[in-house]
Amino acid sequence: ADEQEAVRLMRLLCKEGDSVASREAKATLMLWERQIKERTGERCGFPTCEASSLTVKMFRCKKCLQIAYCGVDHQRLHWKAHKNVCSPSEVAEAVAEVKKGKED
């Protein structure tokens, strides 16, 4: 419960703009989320699926890179809900820029 509250508060701080505190909060939040995923495994983005990255290979949404699925079937089934929040992340945009640079 304390861990969830800390993450919630950190998310609020991240929304504070481009201040030093906000940037530090974002970096800390990313670290915490990575540590939680390493400890518990990343769960499939399909709401009723129990699959975890500890047991199966996960595949990320290619557009936003923010959500992972245990397979194409669950990604397709979840697309109607996910497309409303799916937008290229900073990571996805950076990857696209690198790929674009290699093609030029």
C-alpha atoms as one frame of an Amber mdcrd trajectory, in Angstrom:
protein
   0.000   0.000   0.000   2.813   2.438   0.860   4.547   1.618  -2.419   1.367
   2.363  -4.393   0.853   5.661  -2.564   4.455   6.676  -3.238   4.015   5.936
  -6.941   0.733   7.903  -6.997   2.367  10.927  -5.372   5.357  10.684  -7.690
   3.024  10.667 -10.725   1.401  13.864  -9.434   4.801  15.488  -9.046   5.735
  14.473 -12.590   2.819  16.531 -13.892   4.277  19.706 -12.380   5.982  20.746
 -15.622   9.640  20.904 -16.512  11.082  21.844 -13.139  14.163  20.147 -11.726
  11.965  18.407  -9.142   9.640  17.155 -11.875  12.525  15.779 -13.952  14.009
  14.063 -10.897  10.588  12.656 -10.008  10.171  11.257 -13.521  13.585   9.597
 -13.382  12.861   8.136  -9.946   9.437   6.901 -11.056  10.932   5.187 -14.102
  13.481   3.467 -11.856  10.795   2.334  -9.390   8.577   1.013 -12.166  11.499
  -0.930 -13.673  12.360  -2.402 -10.262   8.738  -3.408  -9.649   8.560  -5.066
 -13.086  11.808  -6.949 -12.429  10.466  -8.204  -9.104   6.912  -9.067 -10.155
   7.183  -9.405 -13.914   5.318  -7.236 -16.362   1.708  -8.305 -16.829  -0.071
  -8.637 -20.145  -2.058  -5.504 -21.025  -5.201  -7.510 -21.710  -7.283  -6.960
 -18.537  -8.212 -10.561 -17.745  -4.888 -12.146 -18.701  -2.652 -13.439 -15.920
   0.440 -13.884 -18.129   3.628 -12.272 -16.888   7.041 -11.584 -18.384   8.378
 -14.031 -15.799   6.600 -16.866 -17.624   6.193 -15.779 -21.276   7.886 -13.497
 -23.773   6.005 -10.201 -23.943   5.570  -7.992 -27.004   5.230  -4.208 -26.719
   2.806  -1.994 -28.596   4.960  -0.707 -31.453   3.376   2.740 -31.413   3.695
   3.743 -27.751   6.048   1.088 -26.307   4.179   1.546 -23.022   2.090  -1.623
 -22.843   3.060  -5.237 -23.375   1.028  -8.244 -24.436   1.580 -11.982 -24.200
   0.559 -12.377 -27.834  -0.995 -10.837 -30.915  -4.469 -12.129 -30.016  -4.610
 -10.157 -26.771  -3.125  -7.076 -28.445  -5.847  -7.163 -31.112  -8.602  -7.771
 -28.581  -7.403  -4.860 -26.430  -6.828  -2.405 -29.313 -10.303  -0.835 -29.128
  -9.604   0.297 -25.542  -5.874   0.921 -25.932  -6.092   3.081 -29.067  -7.767
   5.839 -27.018  -4.632   6.293 -24.895  -1.981   5.078 -27.321   0.375   7.798
 -28.439   4.053   7.696 -29.259   6.141   7.965 -26.124   9.418   9.865 -25.966
  11.166   6.506 -26.230   9.135   5.499 -29.300   9.825   8.852 -30.952  13.563
   8.521 -30.234  13.591   5.004 -31.694  11.778   6.282 -34.794  14.323   9.107
 -35.189  17.224   6.651 -34.950  15.609   4.353 -37.529  14.916   7.334 -39.800
  18.556   8.410 -39.506  19.748   4.930 -40.541  17.539   5.010 -43.642  18.895
   8.400 -44.833
